Amino acid sequence: MIKYSKIAVGTDGSETSMAAVRAAASLARLYEAKLVIMSAWHAASGPLLNSSHPDLASVAVSEEEAAEQQLLKAKAAAEEEGVSEIELRKVAGVPAEAMTKEVQETGIDLLVVGNKGINTLTGRVFGNIPTEVVRSSSVNVMIVNTAEHGS
């Protein structure tokens, strides 16, 4: 039987990412594992991509302070699921890259992400966080179906 001892989840504060947080928290409680909640942040002004396409011009970019608020919101949700050991981590950079790098450096053995962007045209053409995480992760990845939460 696989025994996870350190489970990580990424959040951007959205309802879809909070569904992933709750799923990761439930697993952490069941496995009596430490839950590491990560929020990637990037200092930028204006749109991330200089594009006239509305889906691309509105790519979410978090500032460090916003990442802190996202982590506190996610921690509250995880505590509601009964997790006893929670670590909050702000990671600088593009979300998929920042999370997979953090996983490699901190001994995490399961990474949980929501499926936001997988079924969108923009996500298929330009990439999305769940797909990039699966491609580059050195550990098992669980993708949470967040369709009922607006993905």
Secondary structure by P-SEA (a helix, b strand, c coil): cccccbbbbbbcccaaaaaaaaaaaaaaaaacbbbbbbbbbbbccccccccccccccccccccaaaaaaaaaaaaaaaaaacccbbbbbbbcccaaaaaaaaaaaccccbbbbcccccccccccccccaaaaaaaccccbbbbbbcccccc
